[in-house]
Amino acid sequence: MASLSGPLSLRGRLGFFSLVLVYAALVVACLSSLWLDGDVSLGRQPLQNLIKTAQDFAHPSFLDLWWGNPALEYKNDEGRVLRVENRPQLEREYLAGLARAAWVTLKIATLGSLLGALLALPLAVLTARNLHAPQLLAAMANGVLNTARAIHTLVFGLVLVGIVGLGPTAGILAIALHSMGTYGKLFAESMESLDMAAVDAVRSVGATPAQVFFNAVWPAVLPQLVSSHLYVWEFNIRDSTILGLIGAGGLGLLITEATSLFQWGRLATVLIVIVLMVAAFDAMSRRIRQALL
């Protein structure tokens, strides 16, 4: 065996080096294509634009609650006052709308994730190789999961907005359909890592497939399923923020408004809320996962 380890190790290193060369060639091809197509450009005055944008982001709009001008005047070129804004009052109204949008985003991510997990569970049971589902059903289930995972949430959202109309329902269904593919893969991998001795013991006493699942499979994989659910749920909180771009509501709508009007201070406030939401959920999910260990 010792004499074989050297050639095998050498063959493994050569294989890895070949993959690195293929990857390097792909990178060179991409860069060359960008250069030849004239797409390598930073635009006009990139440094000045960067500095101006950074300055705007450095002053999130929520700071106007305390330091905003209560009588901000907008004048025309002739110096005539067009309107007067109370910045603290306007920002309080904006933050109230931001809170409602954050709640909509959380609803979309939560309900979409739950629906996706429920849809994925029976498909994962069929695709787990060690559970020996009928080959035709396994192939069909695997095809459904691969298709759902391959299509982006935003594409599902665009289609569903045309079917069910604008609003959170389209976002929930879009999150569910895409997440179903991810959940199915993670759930199936959890089931494939089972100790099959317990499963075979339950099966040997004449248990039905449902009894085998609920008495041998489900208790063993439940901690991993919960951990996978928390991970995908956290990802969907981030993913659901972009669904407002297509009319599903939530924080994405505010992001669209801020970027279209170049209101980088408002955008900074929205992004801060998203970061705080994700950080809070990450802390909560970490505690739950620790409790499951």
PyMOL commands that set and color helices and strands:
alter all, ss='L'
color gray80, all
select helices_A, chain A and resi 2-36+46-57+61-67+87-127+129-131+135-150+153-164+168-192+196-204+209-246+251-260+264-292
alter helices_A, ss='H'
color red, helices_A
select strands_A, chain A and resi 72-75+81-85
alter strands_A, ss='S'
color yellow, strands_A
deselect
rebuild
show_as cartoon
